[in-house]
């Protein structure tokens, strides 16, 4: 075949692939907005993706599972899903397509395969939507608002109804709140509309009213006046951190449960995917989503503890600077944090090593931890230096983590990264709290000491963990297939 003929053949294939990508995007959109069925591809979101992004995600899938998964396969499986009468669901079409490649000889067609694999969806119960209030509107609060409002669909899960701030909402502040939600220096522009409704002290986000409430304390608010009932309060102020303080929210009319977006004292600290099932949402009213670092390391530590056993270890967090630090040198109650955040690496402390034991009690007393704040605004890294109970190799360790990222309870939490050029800016925007750098794994000669590198978007990845936990404690988790 001549070079020109080969080139024309490649162009034709690319055109066919892009047409399939367009068809796939339409099916994904129709399933979400018409049936509240969300398709993901090995945990990667597919809603509002471009054709190029869809194709790139499929190329990642091929390398991840070592199977020839392509967009044509996904269209076939997606059509099969569309033809069935399924409840509101979250379905990993990557995993389905992977399994179809393994088992296609057992089924007459894709529809028969999908019908069999999703047969247990019939047991799903109807979901009662949950009203949500954001108490505080800082970095995490605004990202939670973006996530909640960008995936409203039929509104069958979490409904953002109000935001509470201490500042009185006048016209100027309302516009500033709207602007901070629209534009973000790290995560880019919000892909939706945000309109300041001055007459009603509200933000109209993607056509939906979100009330802006001013209060000096939780006791002052009657949410029922705004039509809000049995709400989940997501407290991201950092002001209330123990059971007594957080219980103040429960005195407000219209509040049912409280979730703290920070480590909490005297309340369950949850890393979703690891220990949420230890607590019954019908019995517990107040929860903590732990810290971003704890959510990053616990899933990987669980995988290693379950398979190799952890004797002891040390974790070092290389963490992006935060609003707690100073922009220029100034007074600070903690040592070193008073120095200019964007100019210095700053040694500081982290409680993540001990916090892990709240989710994994078997690791109590086995881990030490420290932290270094570095001059990047977002995107962090934990180095796990562990002594394990069984001899192992780097290949075996990677296969263990890959297995947990592909199947089981931690597929939403662990992303197995294949990129050998990975740097911190690459992981910004990841929905997974743990991004395992497979090319950085080290194992000592005796096979007992291992070093693992776990990246995490300390804002966006953590915010998605908060949403996952919020759905669990609100009992609005849809049928899922991972």
C-alpha positions in Angstrom: 0.0 0.0 0.0 1.4 3.4 -1.0 1.9 6.1 1.6 -1.0 8.2 0.2 -3.3 5.2 0.3 -2.3 4.4 3.9 -2.9 8.1 4.8 -6.3 8.1 3.2 -7.2 4.9 5.1 -6.1 6.5 8.3 -8.2 9.6 7.6 -11.3 7.4 6.9 -10.8 5.5 10.2 -10.5 8.7 12.2 -13.7 10.1 10.6 -15.5 6.9 11.5 -14.2 6.9 15.0 -15.2 10.5 15.5 -18.7 9.8 14.2 -19.0 7.0 16.6 -17.8 9.4 19.3 -20.6 11.8 18.5 -23.1 9.0 18.6 -21.7 7.8 22.0 -21.9 11.3 23.5 -25.5 11.6 22.5 -26.4 8.3 24.1 -24.5 9.2 27.3 -26.4 12.5 27.4 -29.8 11.0 26.7 -29.3 8.3 29.3 -28.4 10.9 31.9 -31.0 13.6 31.3 -33.9 11.3 30.3 -33.3 8.3 32.6 -30.8 9.5 35.3 -28.4 6.8 34.2 -24.8 7.9 34.4 -22.2 6.2 32.3 -18.5 6.3 33.3 -15.4 4.8 31.7 -13.2 3.2 34.3 -14.4 5.8 36.8 -13.8 8.7 34.4 -16.8 10.9 33.9 -18.4 11.0 30.4 -21.1 13.6 30.7 -20.3 16.8 28.8 -17.1 15.4 27.2 -15.9 16.3 23.8 -15.3 13.8 21.0 -11.5 14.1 21.4 -11.8 13.5 25.2 -13.9 10.4 24.7 -11.4 9.0 22.2 -8.5 9.7 24.6 -10.3 8.0 27.5 -10.7 4.9 25.4 -7.0 4.9 24.6 -6.3 5.0 28.3 -8.7 2.1 28.8 -6.9 0.0 26.2 -3.6 0.4 28.1 -5.2 0.0 31.5 -6.9 -3.4 30.8 -4.7 -4.6 27.9 -7.7 -5.3 25.8 -8.7 -3.6 22.5 -11.6 -1.5 23.9 -12.7 1.2 21.4 -15.5 3.7 21.0 -17.3 1.4 18.6 -17.6 -1.2 21.4 -18.8 1.4 23.8 -21.5 2.5 21.3 -22.7 -1.1 21.1 -22.9 -1.6 24.9 -24.4 1.9 25.4 -27.2 1.1 22.9 -27.9 -2.1 24.8 -28.2 -0.2 28.1 -30.4 2.4 26.4 -32.8 -0.4 25.2 -33.4 -1.7 28.8 -35.7 -0.4 31.5 -33.2 0.3 34.2 -33.5 2.4 37.4 -31.4 5.5 38.1 -27.9 4.1 37.9 -24.2 4.7 37.6 -22.6 2.1 35.3 -19.0 1.7 34.3 -19.3 1.0 30.6 -15.5 0.4 30.5 -15.8 -2.5 32.8 -18.9 -3.9 30.9 -17.0 -3.6 27.6 -14.0 -5.3 29.1 -16.1 -8.2 30.4 -17.9 -8.5 27.1 -14.6 -9.0 25.3 -13.9 -11.9 27.8 -17.4 -13.5 27.6 -18.9 -12.6 24.2 -19.0 -16.2 23.2 -21.5 -16.9 26.0 -24.1 -14.5 24.7 -26.1 -14.0 21.5 -25.6 -10.2 21.4 -24.6 -7.2 23.6 -28.2 -6.7 24.8 -28.4 -10.3 26.2 -25.0 -9.7 27.9 -26.0 -6.4 29.5 -29.3 -7.7 30.6 -27.6 -10.6 32.4 -24.9 -8.4 34.0 -27.3 -5.8 35.2 -30.0 -8.2 36.3 -29.7 -7.3 40.0 -30.7 -3.7 39.2 -34.3 -4.9 39.6 -33.7 -5.0 43.3 -33.1 -1.2 43.5 -35.4 0.9 45.6 -36.9 4.2 44.7 -34.7 7.2 45.8 -36.1 10.1 47.8 -34.0 13.2 46.8 -32.1 15.0 49.6 -32.0 18.7 50.1 -28.4 20.0 50.6 -27.2 23.2 52.4 -23.6 24.4 52.1 -22.6 26.0 55.3 -19.7 28.1 54.1 -18.6 29.0 50.6 -14.9 28.8 50.4 -12.6 26.7 48.2 -14.3 23.3 49.0 -17.8 24.9 49.3 -17.7 26.3 45.8 -16.3 23.1 44.3 -19.1 21.2 46.0 -21.6 23.6 44.5 -20.0 23.1 41.0 -20.2 19.3 41.3 -23.8 19.3 42.6 -25.1 21.8 40.0 -23.2 20.4 37.0 -24.8 17.0 37.4 -28.4 17.7 38.3 -30.0 15.5 35.7 -33.4 14.6 37.0 -32.5 15.7 40.5 -33.0 12.3 42.0 -30.1 12.4 44.5 -28.7 15.6 46.1 -30.4 19.0 45.5 -28.4 22.1 46.5 -31.0 24.4 48.0 -29.0 27.0 49.9 -25.6 28.5 50.9 -25.0 30.0 54.3 -22.4 32.7 54.9 -21.6 35.0 57.8 -21.4 38.2 55.6 -24.7 40.0 55.0 -25.7 39.4 51.4 -25.9 42.8 49.7 -25.8 43.4 46.0 -22.0 43.7 45.8 -21.3 40.6 47.9 -23.8 38.6 45.9 -22.1 39.5 42.6 -18.7 38.6 44.2 -20.0 35.2 45.3 -21.4 34.6 41.8 -18.1 35.6 40.2 -16.1 33.3 42.5 -18.3 30.4 41.5 -18.0 31.3 37.8 -14.3 31.7 37.6 -11.5 29.7 39.3 -7.8 30.3 38.8 -7.0 26.6 39.3 -10.1 24.7 38.0 -11.1 27.1 35.2 -14.5 28.5 34.4 -17.7 26.8 35.6 -19.3 25.1 32.6 -22.7 26.5 33.3 -24.6 29.7 34.1 -24.5 31.7 37.4 -26.9 34.7 37.7 -27.1 36.9 40.8 -30.8 37.3 41.8 -30.7 40.5 43.9 -34.4 40.6 44.6 -34.5 37.2 46.2 -30.9 37.1 47.6 -30.2 34.0 45.6 -27.9 32.6 42.9 -29.6 31.1 39.8 -27.2 28.3 38.9 -28.0 26.5 35.6 -31.6 27.7 36.0 -32.0 26.5 39.6 -32.5 28.8 42.6 -30.0 28.5 45.4 -30.8 30.7 48.4 -28.0 32.8 49.9 -28.6 32.9 53.7 -26.8 35.1 56.2 -26.4 33.9 59.8 -24.2 34.4 62.8 -24.8 30.8 63.9 -26.8 27.7 62.9 -29.5 28.3 65.6 -30.6 31.4 63.8 -31.8 29.7 60.7 -35.2 28.2 59.8 -34.6 26.4 56.5 -38.3 25.5 56.2 -39.0 29.1 55.4 -37.1 28.4 52.1 -39.0 25.2 51.4 -36.0 23.1 52.6 -36.8 20.0 54.7 -34.8 17.1 56.2 -31.6 18.7 54.7 -28.1 17.5 54.8 -25.8 20.3 56.0 -22.3 20.2 54.5 -20.2 22.3 56.9 -17.0 23.5 55.2 -16.3 26.5 57.4 -13.7 24.9 59.6 -15.2 26.6 62.6 -17.1 23.6 64.0 -15.0 20.4 64.4 -16.5 18.4 67.3 -19.8 16.7 68.0 -21.0 19.5 70.4 -20.3 22.3 67.9 -21.7 20.4 64.9 -24.8 19.5 66.8 -25.8 23.1 66.7 -26.8 22.5 63.1 -29.4 20.0 64.2 -31.2 22.6 66.2 -32.1 24.4 62.9 -35.5 23.7 61.6 -35.3 21.6 58.4 -32.0 19.9 59.1 -31.7 16.1 59.3 -27.9 15.3 59.1 -24.5 17.0 59.2 -21.3 16.3 57.2 -18.1 18.0 58.1 -15.5 18.5 55.3 -12.5 18.2 57.7 -11.3 15.8 60.4 -13.7 15.7 63.3 -13.5 14.9 67.0 -16.0 12.5 68.7 -17.8 11.7 65.4 -17.2 9.0 62.7 -14.4 10.0 60.4 -15.2 8.3 57.1 -13.1 7.6 54.0 -15.7 6.6 51.5 -15.0 3.2 49.9 -13.2 2.0 53.1 -15.3 2.3 56.2 -18.6 3.9 55.5 -20.5 0.7 55.9 -19.5 0.5 59.5 -22.1 3.2 60.3 -25.8 3.1 59.7 -27.2 6.3 58.2 -30.5 5.6 60.1 -28.7 5.8 63.4 -25.9 8.4 63.0 -26.6 12.1 62.4 -23.1 13.7 62.3 -20.2 12.6 60.1 -16.7 13.8 59.1 -15.2 13.2 55.6 -11.7 13.3 57.2 -9.0 15.2 55.4 -7.9 15.3 51.8 -4.6 13.5 52.7 -6.4 10.8 54.7 -8.7 10.1 51.7 -5.6 9.9 49.4 -3.6 7.4 51.4 -6.2 5.2 53.1 -7.5 3.4 49.9 -3.9 2.4 48.9 -2.9 1.5 52.4 -6.0 -0.8 52.7 -5.0 -2.5 49.4 -1.5 -3.2 50.8 -2.7 -4.1 54.3 -5.2 -6.6 52.9 -2.7 -8.3 50.6 0.8 -8.0 52.0 0.3 -6.7 55.6 1.9 -3.5 56.9 4.4 -3.8 59.8 5.1 -0.1 60.0 5.7 2.9 57.9 6.2 6.6 57.4 4.3 8.9 55.1 5.6 12.3 53.9 3.1 14.6 52.3 4.3 17.1 49.7 1.2 19.4 49.9 0.1 22.4 47.9 0.0 25.6 49.9 -3.3 26.5 51.4 -5.2 29.6 52.5 -4.0 29.0 56.1 -0.5 30.1 55.1 0.7 33.7 54.5 1.1 35.2 51.1 4.1 37.2 52.4 6.1 36.7 55.6 4.0 37.5 58.6 3.0 36.3 62.0 1.5 32.8 62.3 0.6 30.7 65.3 2.4 27.7 63.8 6.1 27.4 63.2 7.3 28.1 59.7 3.8 28.6 58.2 4.2 32.3 58.6 6.7 32.4 55.7 5.6 33.3 52.2 3.7 30.3 50.8 4.5 30.8 47.1 8.2 31.3 47.7 9.1 28.5 50.2 9.0 24.8 50.9 7.7 24.7 54.4 8.1 21.8 56.8 5.0 21.3 58.9 2.9 18.6 60.6 0.1 16.4 59.4 -2.2 14.2 61.4 -2.9 11.9 58.5 -0.7 9.1 59.8 -2.7 8.7 63.0 -6.0 9.6 61.3 -5.7 6.5 59.0 -6.4 4.3 62.0 -9.9 5.7 62.4 -10.7 4.0 59.0 -8.2 1.1 59.3 -7.9 0.2 63.0 -5.3 -2.5 62.2 -2.8 0.3 61.4 -3.1 2.1 64.8 0.4 3.0 66.0 2.2 1.7 63.0 2.5 4.9 60.9 4.4 8.2 61.4 3.8 11.2 59.2 5.0 14.7 58.4 4.3 17.3 55.7 6.1 19.7 53.4 4.0 22.6 52.0 5.4 23.5 48.5 4.9 26.5 46.2 2.1 25.1 44.0 -1.6 26.2 44.5 -3.1 22.7 44.1 -2.1 19.1 43.4 -0.3 17.2 46.2 1.7 14.0 46.6 2.2 11.5 49.4 5.3 9.2 49.6 4.5 6.0 51.5 7.5 4.2 52.9 6.3 0.9 54.2 7.6 -2.3 55.7 5.3 -5.2 54.7 4.8 -8.7 56.1 5.4 -10.6 52.9 8.2 -10.5 50.4 7.1 -8.8 47.2 8.3 -7.2 44.0 7.5 -3.9 42.3 5.5 -5.7 39.6 3.4 -7.6 42.2 2.7 -4.3 44.2 1.6 -2.6 41.0 -0.6 -5.5 40.1 -2.2 -5.4 43.5 -3.1 -1.7 43.2 -4.2 -2.2 39.6 -6.6 -5.0 40.7 -8.2 -2.8 43.3 -8.5 0.1 40.8 -10.3 -2.3 38.4 -12.7 -4.2 40.6 -14.1 -4.0 44.1 -15.0 -1.4 46.6 -12.2 1.1 45.8 -12.6 1.6 42.0 -13.9 5.1 42.6 -11.1 5.9 45.0 -7.9 4.6 43.2 -6.9 5.7 39.8 -4.0 3.6 38.4 -1.8 6.1 36.5 0.1 4.8 33.5 1.7 8.1 32.4 5.5 8.0 33.0 5.7 11.8 32.5 3.2 12.6 35.3 3.6 15.8 37.2 1.4 17.6 39.7 -0.5 19.8 37.2 -1.6 16.7 35.3 -3.7 15.4 38.2 -5.6 18.6 38.8 -9.3 17.9 38.1 -9.2 14.2 38.9 -12.3 12.9 40.7 -10.3 10.1 42.3 -8.8 10.9 45.7 -5.8 8.5 45.2 -3.8 8.6 42.0 -1.3 5.8 42.1 1.9 6.5 40.1 2.8 3.0 38.8 6.1 4.1 37.4 7.4 5.3 40.7 7.0 2.1 42.8 10.2 1.0 44.5 10.9 -2.3 46.4 14.0 -3.1 48.3 16.3 -6.1 47.6 14.8 -8.2 50.4 11.3 -7.5 49.1 10.1 -6.2 52.5 10.4 -2.4 52.1 8.3 -0.6 49.5 8.0 3.0 48.5 4.7 4.1 46.8 3.9 7.5 45.3 0.2 8.6 45.6 -0.9 11.9 43.9 -4.1 13.7 44.8 -6.0 16.8 43.8 -6.4 18.1 47.4 -9.4 20.1 46.4 -11.4 18.4 43.6 -10.6 14.8 44.3 -11.5 15.4 48.0 -14.7 17.2 47.1 -15.9 14.2 45.1 -15.2 12.0 48.2 -17.4 14.3 50.2 -20.2 14.0 47.6 -19.9 10.1 47.6 -20.2 10.1 51.4 -23.1 12.6 51.3 -25.0 10.2 49.0 -24.3 7.3 51.3 -25.5 9.0 54.5 -28.5 10.5 52.7 -29.4 7.0 51.3 -29.5 8.3 47.7 -26.8 6.0 46.3 -28.1 4.8 43.0 -27.7 1.3 41.6 -24.0 1.0 40.5 -22.1 -1.4 38.3 -18.3 -1.2 38.6 
